[in-house]
Amino acid sequence: MTEDDRIDAVLNEVGPRLRRVRRDRGVTLAELSADTGISVSTLSRLESGQRKPSLELLLPLARAHQVPLDELVGAPATGDPRIRAKPIVRHGRTMFPLTRQPGGLQAYKVIQETSTEHPEPRVHEGYEWLYVLSGRLRLVLGEHDVVLGAGEAAEFDTRVPHWFGPAGEGPVEFLSLFGPQGERIHVRARPKKPE
């Protein structure tokens, strides 16, 4: 297979991928047109493969769908698919990003070594959900000061003064889901059936 054949094969998959992403989000062509400024007929032709995708069309679509451009074009993944970005290290805390889309809900796996820092609660826009994987996590939230163990979770509005870090000696490992615009986690649980 030549390089031109490979490029054509990738481009031929873009249309069905665009349709699948749009339908998974439950968005109509008219709604997507309003979000992107791209006409309904152009969107329809892109999805059906009658129009070749271009960067000027794909960039607003990636932004509207809140997915990276390479997800729309099916760029081959490199390295371990479970690790999407380099870890972020700040103040003894190592954060592994688990989401790739810009904006919206962000997920991180966080490992924090022993901390001697004195809690300094802060506030900012957003909503956060924490789940402890191992170790013990101290959470100062408003007037509350609690310690969470493995398997325990907390959720809170980040406009409430808050701070969290290891409780006592040893590291803590936890998951953090953060909605910068106040997005909340939607948990669907089925009630236990009566016996």
PyMOL commands that place a pseudoatom at each C-alpha (Angstrom):
pseudoatom trace, name=CA, resn=MET, resi=1, chain=A, elem=C, hetatm=0, pos=[0.000, 0.000, 0.000]
pseudoatom trace, name=CA, resn=THR, resi=2, chain=A, elem=C, hetatm=0, pos=[1.414, 3.377, -1.006]
pseudoatom trace, name=CA, resn=GLU, resi=3, chain=A, elem=C, hetatm=0, pos=[1.444, 6.460, 1.217]
pseudoatom trace, name=CA, resn=ASP, resi=4, chain=A, elem=C, hetatm=0, pos=[-1.344, 7.994, -0.927]
pseudoatom trace, name=CA, resn=ASP, resi=5, chain=A, elem=C, hetatm=0, pos=[-3.448, 4.857, -0.411]
pseudoatom trace, name=CA, resn=ARG, resi=6, chain=A, elem=C, hetatm=0, pos=[-2.914, 5.076, 3.363]
pseudoatom trace, name=CA, resn=ILE, resi=7, chain=A, elem=C, hetatm=0, pos=[-3.945, 8.754, 3.395]
pseudoatom trace, name=CA, resn=ASP, resi=8, chain=A, elem=C, hetatm=0, pos=[-7.061, 7.985, 1.327]
pseudoatom trace, name=CA, resn=ALA, resi=9, chain=A, elem=C, hetatm=0, pos=[-7.979, 5.143, 3.714]
pseudoatom trace, name=CA, resn=VAL, resi=10, chain=A, elem=C, hetatm=0, pos=[-7.710, 7.492, 6.736]
pseudoatom trace, name=CA, resn=LEU, resi=11, chain=A, elem=C, hetatm=0, pos=[-9.742, 10.222, 4.994]
pseudoatom trace, name=CA, resn=ASN, resi=12, chain=A, elem=C, hetatm=0, pos=[-12.457, 7.715, 3.995]
pseudoatom trace, name=CA, resn=GLU, resi=13, chain=A, elem=C, hetatm=0, pos=[-12.961, 6.842, 7.681]
pseudoatom trace, name=CA, resn=VAL, resi=14, chain=A, elem=C, hetatm=0, pos=[-13.400, 10.459, 8.805]
pseudoatom trace, name=CA, resn=GLY, resi=15, chain=A, elem=C, hetatm=0, pos=[-17.033, 10.759, 7.624]
pseudoatom trace, name=CA, resn=PRO, resi=16, chain=A, elem=C, hetatm=0, pos=[-18.365, 7.711, 9.488]
pseudoatom trace, name=CA, resn=ARG, resi=17, chain=A, elem=C, hetatm=0, pos=[-16.341, 8.745, 12.557]
pseudoatom trace, name=CA, resn=LEU, resi=18, chain=A, elem=C, hetatm=0, pos=[-17.858, 12.272, 12.455]
pseudoatom trace, name=CA, resn=ARG, resi=19, chain=A, elem=C, hetatm=0, pos=[-21.357, 10.796, 12.238]
pseudoatom trace, name=CA, resn=ARG, resi=20, chain=A, elem=C, hetatm=0, pos=[-20.685, 8.383, 15.122]
pseudoatom trace, name=CA, resn=VAL, resi=21, chain=A, elem=C, hetatm=0, pos=[-19.299, 11.155, 17.394]
pseudoatom trace, name=CA, resn=ARG, resi=22, chain=A, elem=C, hetatm=0, pos=[-22.264, 13.430, 16.617]
pseudoatom trace, name=CA, resn=ARG, resi=23, chain=A, elem=C, hetatm=0, pos=[-24.830, 10.692, 17.235]
pseudoatom trace, name=CA, resn=ASP, resi=24, chain=A, elem=C, hetatm=0, pos=[-23.107, 9.553, 20.440]
pseudoatom trace, name=CA, resn=ARG, resi=25, chain=A, elem=C, hetatm=0, pos=[-23.501, 13.120, 21.696]
pseudoatom trace, name=CA, resn=GLY, resi=26, chain=A, elem=C, hetatm=0, pos=[-27.170, 13.178, 20.639]
pseudoatom trace, name=CA, resn=VAL, resi=27, chain=A, elem=C, hetatm=0, pos=[-26.681, 16.246, 18.437]
pseudoatom trace, name=CA, resn=THR, resi=28, chain=A, elem=C, hetatm=0, pos=[-28.567, 16.931, 15.179]
pseudoatom trace, name=CA, resn=LEU, resi=29, chain=A, elem=C, hetatm=0, pos=[-26.918, 18.276, 12.051]
pseudoatom trace, name=CA, resn=ALA, resi=30, chain=A, elem=C, hetatm=0, pos=[-28.843, 21.541, 12.539]
pseudoatom trace, name=CA, resn=GLU, resi=31, chain=A, elem=C, hetatm=0, pos=[-27.555, 21.907, 16.130]
pseudoatom trace, name=CA, resn=LEU, resi=32, chain=A, elem=C, hetatm=0, pos=[-23.996, 21.151, 15.025]
pseudoatom trace, name=CA, resn=SER, resi=33, chain=A, elem=C, hetatm=0, pos=[-24.342, 23.666, 12.196]
pseudoatom trace, name=CA, resn=ALA, resi=34, chain=A, elem=C, hetatm=0, pos=[-25.409, 26.332, 14.699]
pseudoatom trace, name=CA, resn=ASP, resi=35, chain=A, elem=C, hetatm=0, pos=[-22.421, 25.481, 16.945]
pseudoatom trace, name=CA, resn=THR, resi=36, chain=A, elem=C, hetatm=0, pos=[-19.803, 25.499, 14.185]
pseudoatom trace, name=CA, resn=GLY, resi=37, chain=A, elem=C, hetatm=0, pos=[-21.084, 27.845, 11.503]
pseudoatom trace, name=CA, resn=ILE, resi=38, chain=A, elem=C, hetatm=0, pos=[-20.715, 25.044, 8.950]
pseudoatom trace, name=CA, resn=SER, resi=39, chain=A, elem=C, hetatm=0, pos=[-23.809, 24.547, 6.784]
pseudoatom trace, name=CA, resn=VAL, resi=40, chain=A, elem=C, hetatm=0, pos=[-26.011, 21.483, 7.289]
pseudoatom trace, name=CA, resn=SER, resi=41, chain=A, elem=C, hetatm=0, pos=[-25.399, 20.402, 3.678]
pseudoatom trace, name=CA, resn=THR, resi=42, chain=A, elem=C, hetatm=0, pos=[-21.599, 20.572, 4.128]
pseudoatom trace, name=CA, resn=LEU, resi=43, chain=A, elem=C, hetatm=0, pos=[-21.835, 18.587, 7.388]
pseudoatom trace, name=CA, resn=SER, resi=44, chain=A, elem=C, hetatm=0, pos=[-24.036, 15.991, 5.693]
pseudoatom trace, name=CA, resn=ARG, resi=45, chain=A, elem=C, hetatm=0, pos=[-21.620, 15.665, 2.755]
pseudoatom trace, name=CA, resn=LEU, resi=46, chain=A, elem=C, hetatm=0, pos=[-18.667, 15.328, 5.169]
pseudoatom trace, name=CA, resn=GLU, resi=47, chain=A, elem=C, hetatm=0, pos=[-20.382, 12.531, 7.085]
pseudoatom trace, name=CA, resn=SER, resi=48, chain=A, elem=C, hetatm=0, pos=[-21.387, 10.675, 3.924]
pseudoatom trace, name=CA, resn=GLY, resi=49, chain=A, elem=C, hetatm=0, pos=[-17.890, 10.957, 2.434]
pseudoatom trace, name=CA, resn=GLN, resi=50, chain=A, elem=C, hetatm=0, pos=[-19.021, 13.136, -0.482]
pseudoatom trace, name=CA, resn=ARG, resi=51, chain=A, elem=C, hetatm=0, pos=[-16.784, 15.959, 0.736]
pseudoatom trace, name=CA, resn=LYS, resi=52, chain=A, elem=C, hetatm=0, pos=[-13.132, 15.576, 1.702]
pseudoatom trace, name=CA, resn=PRO, resi=53, chain=A, elem=C, hetatm=0, pos=[-12.373, 16.796, 5.223]
pseudoatom trace, name=CA, resn=SER, resi=54, chain=A, elem=C, hetatm=0, pos=[-10.117, 19.815, 5.586]
pseudoatom trace, name=CA, resn=LEU, resi=55, chain=A, elem=C, hetatm=0, pos=[-8.488, 21.408, 8.600]
pseudoatom trace, name=CA, resn=GLU, resi=56, chain=A, elem=C, hetatm=0, pos=[-10.774, 24.449, 8.383]
pseudoatom trace, name=CA, resn=LEU, resi=57, chain=A, elem=C, hetatm=0, pos=[-13.782, 22.119, 8.740]
pseudoatom trace, name=CA, resn=LEU, resi=58, chain=A, elem=C, hetatm=0, pos=[-12.331, 19.665, 11.263]
pseudoatom trace, name=CA, resn=LEU, resi=59, chain=A, elem=C, hetatm=0, pos=[-11.050, 22.220, 13.786]
pseudoatom trace, name=CA, resn=PRO, resi=60, chain=A, elem=C, hetatm=0, pos=[-14.487, 23.716, 14.597]
pseudoatom trace, name=CA, resn=LEU, resi=61, chain=A, elem=C, hetatm=0, pos=[-15.964, 20.195, 14.704]
pseudoatom trace, name=CA, resn=ALA, resi=62, chain=A, elem=C, hetatm=0, pos=[-13.309, 19.007, 17.179]
pseudoatom trace, name=CA, resn=ARG, resi=63, chain=A, elem=C, hetatm=0, pos=[-14.005, 22.092, 19.304]
pseudoatom trace, name=CA, resn=ALA, resi=64, chain=A, elem=C, hetatm=0, pos=[-17.788, 21.577, 19.174]
pseudoatom trace, name=CA, resn=HIS, resi=65, chain=A, elem=C, hetatm=0, pos=[-17.491, 17.873, 20.073]
pseudoatom trace, name=CA, resn=GLN, resi=66, chain=A, elem=C, hetatm=0, pos=[-14.792, 18.618, 22.696]
pseudoatom trace, name=CA, resn=VAL, resi=67, chain=A, elem=C, hetatm=0, pos=[-12.482, 15.938, 21.317]
pseudoatom trace, name=CA, resn=PRO, resi=68, chain=A, elem=C, hetatm=0, pos=[-8.895, 16.162, 20.081]
pseudoatom trace, name=CA, resn=LEU, resi=69, chain=A, elem=C, hetatm=0, pos=[-8.465, 16.504, 16.331]
pseudoatom trace, name=CA, resn=ASP, resi=70, chain=A, elem=C, hetatm=0, pos=[-6.617, 13.183, 16.107]
pseudoatom trace, name=CA, resn=GLU, resi=71, chain=A, elem=C, hetatm=0, pos=[-9.717, 11.430, 17.463]
pseudoatom trace, name=CA, resn=LEU, resi=72, chain=A, elem=C, hetatm=0, pos=[-11.752, 12.708, 14.508]
pseudoatom trace, name=CA, resn=VAL, resi=73, chain=A, elem=C, hetatm=0, pos=[-9.206, 11.689, 11.898]
pseudoatom trace, name=CA, resn=GLY, resi=74, chain=A, elem=C, hetatm=0, pos=[-8.228, 8.421, 13.559]
pseudoatom trace, name=CA, resn=ALA, resi=75, chain=A, elem=C, hetatm=0, pos=[-4.548, 9.245, 13.915]
pseudoatom trace, name=CA, resn=PRO, resi=76, chain=A, elem=C, hetatm=0, pos=[-2.647, 6.195, 15.105]
pseudoatom trace, name=CA, resn=ALA, resi=77, chain=A, elem=C, hetatm=0, pos=[-1.960, 6.140, 18.819]
pseudoatom trace, name=CA, resn=THR, resi=78, chain=A, elem=C, hetatm=0, pos=[1.620, 6.169, 19.987]
pseudoatom trace, name=CA, resn=GLY, resi=79, chain=A, elem=C, hetatm=0, pos=[2.935, 4.396, 23.038]
pseudoatom trace, name=CA, resn=ASP, resi=80, chain=A, elem=C, hetatm=0, pos=[0.768, 2.984, 25.796]
pseudoatom trace, name=CA, resn=PRO, resi=81, chain=A, elem=C, hetatm=0, pos=[-2.890, 3.847, 25.001]
pseudoatom trace, name=CA, resn=ARG, resi=82, chain=A, elem=C, hetatm=0, pos=[-3.710, 4.063, 28.715]
pseudoatom trace, name=CA, resn=ILE, resi=83, chain=A, elem=C, hetatm=0, pos=[-1.349, 6.993, 29.192]
pseudoatom trace, name=CA, resn=ARG, resi=84, chain=A, elem=C, hetatm=0, pos=[-2.509, 9.982, 27.232]
pseudoatom trace, name=CA, resn=ALA, resi=85, chain=A, elem=C, hetatm=0, pos=[-0.260, 12.737, 28.478]
pseudoatom trace, name=CA, resn=LYS, resi=86, chain=A, elem=C, hetatm=0, pos=[2.860, 13.293, 30.507]
pseudoatom trace, name=CA, resn=PRO, resi=87, chain=A, elem=C, hetatm=0, pos=[2.340, 13.456, 34.265]
pseudoatom trace, name=CA, resn=ILE, resi=88, chain=A, elem=C, hetatm=0, pos=[2.083, 16.890, 35.848]
pseudoatom trace, name=CA, resn=VAL, resi=89, chain=A, elem=C, hetatm=0, pos=[4.213, 17.313, 38.976]
pseudoatom trace, name=CA, resn=ARG, resi=90, chain=A, elem=C, hetatm=0, pos=[3.470, 20.166, 41.408]
pseudoatom trace, name=CA, resn=HIS, resi=91, chain=A, elem=C, hetatm=0, pos=[4.244, 20.545, 45.114]
pseudoatom trace, name=CA, resn=GLY, resi=92, chain=A, elem=C, hetatm=0, pos=[4.937, 16.838, 45.666]
pseudoatom trace, name=CA, resn=ARG, resi=93, chain=A, elem=C, hetatm=0, pos=[1.743, 15.853, 43.813]
pseudoatom trace, name=CA, resn=THR, resi=94, chain=A, elem=C, hetatm=0, pos=[1.961, 13.806, 40.587]
pseudoatom trace, name=CA, resn=MET, resi=95, chain=A, elem=C, hetatm=0, pos=[-1.160, 14.020, 38.417]
pseudoatom trace, name=CA, resn=PHE, resi=96, chain=A, elem=C, hetatm=0, pos=[-1.762, 11.658, 35.505]
pseudoatom trace, name=CA, resn=PRO, resi=97, chain=A, elem=C, hetatm=0, pos=[-4.396, 13.097, 33.107]
pseudoatom trace, name=CA, resn=LEU, resi=98, chain=A, elem=C, hetatm=0, pos=[-6.999, 10.483, 32.174]
pseudoatom trace, name=CA, resn=THR, resi=99, chain=A, elem=C, hetatm=0, pos=[-9.032, 12.661, 29.789]
pseudoatom trace, name=CA, resn=ARG, resi=100, chain=A, elem=C, hetatm=0, pos=[-7.947, 14.142, 26.472]
pseudoatom trace, name=CA, resn=GLN, resi=101, chain=A, elem=C, hetatm=0, pos=[-10.700, 16.559, 25.522]
pseudoatom trace, name=CA, resn=PRO, resi=102, chain=A, elem=C, hetatm=0, pos=[-10.205, 20.230, 26.247]
pseudoatom trace, name=CA, resn=GLY, resi=103, chain=A, elem=C, hetatm=0, pos=[-12.607, 21.889, 28.676]
pseudoatom trace, name=CA, resn=GLY, resi=104, chain=A, elem=C, hetatm=0, pos=[-15.445, 20.096, 30.396]
pseudoatom trace, name=CA, resn=LEU, resi=105, chain=A, elem=C, hetatm=0, pos=[-14.988, 17.390, 32.979]
pseudoatom trace, name=CA, resn=GLN, resi=106, chain=A, elem=C, hetatm=0, pos=[-11.345, 16.447, 33.595]
pseudoatom trace, name=CA, resn=ALA, resi=107, chain=A, elem=C, hetatm=0, pos=[-10.141, 13.244, 35.283]
pseudoatom trace, name=CA, resn=TYR, resi=108, chain=A, elem=C, hetatm=0, pos=[-6.785, 12.660, 36.977]
pseudoatom trace, name=CA, resn=LYS, resi=109, chain=A, elem=C, hetatm=0, pos=[-5.109, 9.881, 38.896]
pseudoatom trace, name=CA, resn=VAL, resi=110, chain=A, elem=C, hetatm=0, pos=[-3.135, 11.627, 41.637]
pseudoatom trace, name=CA, resn=ILE, resi=111, chain=A, elem=C, hetatm=0, pos=[-0.306, 10.367, 43.824]
pseudoatom trace, name=CA, resn=GLN, resi=112, chain=A, elem=C, hetatm=0, pos=[0.902, 12.603, 46.619]
pseudoatom trace, name=CA, resn=GLU, resi=113, chain=A, elem=C, hetatm=0, pos=[3.828, 11.790, 48.862]
pseudoatom trace, name=CA, resn=THR, resi=114, chain=A, elem=C, hetatm=0, pos=[3.943, 12.719, 52.521]
pseudoatom trace, name=CA, resn=SER, resi=115, chain=A, elem=C, hetatm=0, pos=[3.241, 16.385, 53.015]
pseudoatom trace, name=CA, resn=THR, resi=116, chain=A, elem=C, hetatm=0, pos=[4.231, 18.613, 55.895]
pseudoatom trace, name=CA, resn=GLU, resi=117, chain=A, elem=C, hetatm=0, pos=[2.434, 21.605, 54.428]
pseudoatom trace, name=CA, resn=HIS, resi=118, chain=A, elem=C, hetatm=0, pos=[-0.105, 23.317, 56.638]
pseudoatom trace, name=CA, resn=PRO, resi=119, chain=A, elem=C, hetatm=0, pos=[-3.596, 23.329, 55.066]
pseudoatom trace, name=CA, resn=GLU, resi=120, chain=A, elem=C, hetatm=0, pos=[-4.353, 26.606, 53.310]
pseudoatom trace, name=CA, resn=PRO, resi=121, chain=A, elem=C, hetatm=0, pos=[-7.904, 26.242, 51.959]
pseudoatom trace, name=CA, resn=ARG, resi=122, chain=A, elem=C, hetatm=0, pos=[-8.548, 27.966, 48.635]
pseudoatom trace, name=CA, resn=VAL, resi=123, chain=A, elem=C, hetatm=0, pos=[-11.593, 28.655, 46.484]
pseudoatom trace, name=CA, resn=HIS, resi=124, chain=A, elem=C, hetatm=0, pos=[-12.147, 28.701, 42.721]
pseudoatom trace, name=CA, resn=GLU, resi=125, chain=A, elem=C, hetatm=0, pos=[-14.902, 28.009, 40.208]
pseudoatom trace, name=CA, resn=GLY, resi=126, chain=A, elem=C, hetatm=0, pos=[-15.798, 24.371, 39.642]
pseudoatom trace, name=CA, resn=TYR, resi=127, chain=A, elem=C, hetatm=0, pos=[-16.974, 21.145, 41.192]
pseudoatom trace, name=CA, resn=GLU, resi=128, chain=A, elem=C, hetatm=0, pos=[-14.736, 18.279, 42.356]
pseudoatom trace, name=CA, resn=TRP, resi=129, chain=A, elem=C, hetatm=0, pos=[-15.153, 14.602, 43.152]
pseudoatom trace, name=CA, resn=LEU, resi=130, chain=A, elem=C, hetatm=0, pos=[-12.404, 12.599, 44.923]
pseudoatom trace, name=CA, resn=TYR, resi=131, chain=A, elem=C, hetatm=0, pos=[-12.098, 8.818, 45.315]
pseudoatom trace, name=CA, resn=VAL, resi=132, chain=A, elem=C, hetatm=0, pos=[-9.287, 7.342, 47.444]
pseudoatom trace, name=CA, resn=LEU, resi=133, chain=A, elem=C, hetatm=0, pos=[-7.506, 4.349, 45.894]
pseudoatom trace, name=CA, resn=SER, resi=134, chain=A, elem=C, hetatm=0, pos=[-4.904, 3.781, 48.619]
pseudoatom trace, name=CA, resn=GLY, resi=135, chain=A, elem=C, hetatm=0, pos=[-3.541, 5.540, 51.668]
pseudoatom trace, name=CA, resn=ARG, resi=136, chain=A, elem=C, hetatm=0, pos=[-5.428, 8.189, 53.618]
pseudoatom trace, name=CA, resn=LEU, resi=137, chain=A, elem=C, hetatm=0, pos=[-6.532, 11.580, 52.299]
pseudoatom trace, name=CA, resn=ARG, resi=138, chain=A, elem=C, hetatm=0, pos=[-7.152, 14.553, 54.559]
pseudoatom trace, name=CA, resn=LEU, resi=139, chain=A, elem=C, hetatm=0, pos=[-9.850, 16.883, 53.265]
pseudoatom trace, name=CA, resn=VAL, resi=140, chain=A, elem=C, hetatm=0, pos=[-10.405, 20.303, 54.796]
pseudoatom trace, name=CA, resn=LEU, resi=141, chain=A, elem=C, hetatm=0, pos=[-13.716, 21.592, 53.444]
pseudoatom trace, name=CA, resn=GLY, resi=142, chain=A, elem=C, hetatm=0, pos=[-15.157, 24.747, 54.935]
pseudoatom trace, name=CA, resn=GLU, resi=143, chain=A, elem=C, hetatm=0, pos=[-15.388, 24.051, 58.656]
pseudoatom trace, name=CA, resn=HIS, resi=144, chain=A, elem=C, hetatm=0, pos=[-15.018, 20.289, 58.222]
pseudoatom trace, name=CA, resn=ASP, resi=145, chain=A, elem=C, hetatm=0, pos=[-11.739, 18.395, 58.577]
pseudoatom trace, name=CA, resn=VAL, resi=146, chain=A, elem=C, hetatm=0, pos=[-12.094, 14.717, 57.600]
pseudoatom trace, name=CA, resn=VAL, resi=147, chain=A, elem=C, hetatm=0, pos=[-9.838, 11.807, 56.714]
pseudoatom trace, name=CA, resn=LEU, resi=148, chain=A, elem=C, hetatm=0, pos=[-10.891, 9.492, 53.891]
pseudoatom trace, name=CA, resn=GLY, resi=149, chain=A, elem=C, hetatm=0, pos=[-9.560, 5.951, 53.500]
pseudoatom trace, name=CA, resn=ALA, resi=150, chain=A, elem=C, hetatm=0, pos=[-9.357, 3.627, 50.499]
pseudoatom trace, name=CA, resn=GLY, resi=151, chain=A, elem=C, hetatm=0, pos=[-12.747, 3.204, 48.844]
pseudoatom trace, name=CA, resn=GLU, resi=152, chain=A, elem=C, hetatm=0, pos=[-14.185, 6.428, 50.245]
pseudoatom trace, name=CA, resn=ALA, resi=153, chain=A, elem=C, hetatm=0, pos=[-15.279, 9.403, 48.154]
pseudoatom trace, name=CA, resn=ALA, resi=154, chain=A, elem=C, hetatm=0, pos=[-16.138, 13.066, 48.579]
pseudoatom trace, name=CA, resn=GLU, resi=155, chain=A, elem=C, hetatm=0, pos=[-17.711, 15.613, 46.264]
pseudoatom trace, name=CA, resn=PHE, resi=156, chain=A, elem=C, hetatm=0, pos=[-17.922, 19.347, 46.724]
pseudoatom trace, name=CA, resn=ASP, resi=157, chain=A, elem=C, hetatm=0, pos=[-18.383, 22.751, 45.160]
pseudoatom trace, name=CA, resn=THR, resi=158, chain=A, elem=C, hetatm=0, pos=[-14.905, 24.290, 44.846]
pseudoatom trace, name=CA, resn=ARG, resi=159, chain=A, elem=C, hetatm=0, pos=[-16.281, 27.714, 45.795]
pseudoatom trace, name=CA, resn=VAL, resi=160, chain=A, elem=C, hetatm=0, pos=[-16.258, 26.327, 49.365]
pseudoatom trace, name=CA, resn=PRO, resi=161, chain=A, elem=C, hetatm=0, pos=[-12.768, 26.841, 50.883]
pseudoatom trace, name=CA, resn=HIS, resi=162, chain=A, elem=C, hetatm=0, pos=[-10.973, 23.497, 50.520]
pseudoatom trace, name=CA, resn=TRP, resi=163, chain=A, elem=C, hetatm=0, pos=[-7.605, 21.747, 50.778]
pseudoatom trace, name=CA, resn=PHE, resi=164, chain=A, elem=C, hetatm=0, pos=[-6.595, 18.093, 50.510]
pseudoatom trace, name=CA, resn=GLY, resi=165, chain=A, elem=C, hetatm=0, pos=[-3.418, 16.077, 50.951]
pseudoatom trace, name=CA, resn=PRO, resi=166, chain=A, elem=C, hetatm=0, pos=[-1.988, 12.996, 52.645]
pseudoatom trace, name=CA, resn=ALA, resi=167, chain=A, elem=C, hetatm=0, pos=[-3.196, 12.299, 56.179]
pseudoatom trace, name=CA, resn=GLY, resi=168, chain=A, elem=C, hetatm=0, pos=[-0.296, 11.290, 58.359]
pseudoatom trace, name=CA, resn=GLU, resi=169, chain=A, elem=C, hetatm=0, pos=[2.720, 9.448, 57.031]
pseudoatom trace, name=CA, resn=GLY, resi=170, chain=A, elem=C, hetatm=0, pos=[2.916, 7.746, 53.670]
pseudoatom trace, name=CA, resn=PRO, resi=171, chain=A, elem=C, hetatm=0, pos=[1.564, 8.615, 50.245]
pseudoatom trace, name=CA, resn=VAL, resi=172, chain=A, elem=C, hetatm=0, pos=[-2.052, 8.769, 49.149]
pseudoatom trace, name=CA, resn=GLU, resi=173, chain=A, elem=C, hetatm=0, pos=[-3.343, 7.747, 45.729]
pseudoatom trace, name=CA, resn=PHE, resi=174, chain=A, elem=C, hetatm=0, pos=[-6.714, 9.019, 44.532]
pseudoatom trace, name=CA, resn=LEU, resi=175, chain=A, elem=C, hetatm=0, pos=[-8.853, 9.825, 41.528]
pseudoatom trace, name=CA, resn=SER, resi=176, chain=A, elem=C, hetatm=0, pos=[-9.949, 13.407, 40.976]
pseudoatom trace, name=CA, resn=LEU, resi=177, chain=A, elem=C, hetatm=0, pos=[-12.762, 14.427, 38.640]
pseudoatom trace, name=CA, resn=PHE, resi=178, chain=A, elem=C, hetatm=0, pos=[-13.001, 18.156, 38.191]
pseudoatom trace, name=CA, resn=GLY, resi=179, chain=A, elem=C, hetatm=0, pos=[-15.597, 20.238, 36.342]
pseudoatom trace, name=CA, resn=PRO, resi=180, chain=A, elem=C, hetatm=0, pos=[-14.124, 23.730, 35.819]
pseudoatom trace, name=CA, resn=GLN, resi=181, chain=A, elem=C, hetatm=0, pos=[-17.506, 25.300, 35.047]
pseudoatom trace, name=CA, resn=GLY, resi=182, chain=A, elem=C, hetatm=0, pos=[-19.253, 23.516, 37.900]
pseudoatom trace, name=CA, resn=GLU, resi=183, chain=A, elem=C, hetatm=0, pos=[-20.116, 20.357, 35.946]
pseudoatom trace, name=CA, resn=ARG, resi=184, chain=A, elem=C, hetatm=0, pos=[-21.201, 17.644, 38.347]
pseudoatom trace, name=CA, resn=ILE, resi=185, chain=A, elem=C, hetatm=0, pos=[-20.702, 13.921, 38.169]
pseudoatom trace, name=CA, resn=HIS, resi=186, chain=A, elem=C, hetatm=0, pos=[-23.880, 12.078, 37.218]
pseudoatom trace, name=CA, resn=VAL, resi=187, chain=A, elem=C, hetatm=0, pos=[-24.101, 8.793, 39.084]
pseudoatom trace, name=CA, resn=ARG, resi=188, chain=A, elem=C, hetatm=0, pos=[-26.692, 6.304, 37.948]
pseudoatom trace, name=CA, resn=ALA, resi=189, chain=A, elem=C, hetatm=0, pos=[-27.363, 3.573, 40.430]
pseudoatom trace, name=CA, resn=ARG, resi=190, chain=A, elem=C, hetatm=0, pos=[-30.148, 1.057, 40.313]
pseudoatom trace, name=CA, resn=PRO, resi=191, chain=A, elem=C, hetatm=0, pos=[-32.010, 0.580, 43.592]
pseudoatom trace, name=CA, resn=LYS, resi=192, chain=A, elem=C, hetatm=0, pos=[-31.865, -2.834, 45.166]
pseudoatom trace, name=CA, resn=LYS, resi=193, chain=A, elem=C, hetatm=0, pos=[-34.811, -5.012, 44.092]
pseudoatom trace, name=CA, resn=PRO, resi=194, chain=A, elem=C, hetatm=0, pos=[-37.219, -5.920, 46.887]
pseudoatom trace, name=CA, resn=GLU, resi=195, chain=A, elem=C, hetatm=0, pos=[-36.890, -9.514, 48.074]
for i in range(1, 195): cmd.bond("trace and resi %d" % i, "trace and resi %d" % (i + 1))
show_as sticks, trace
zoom trace
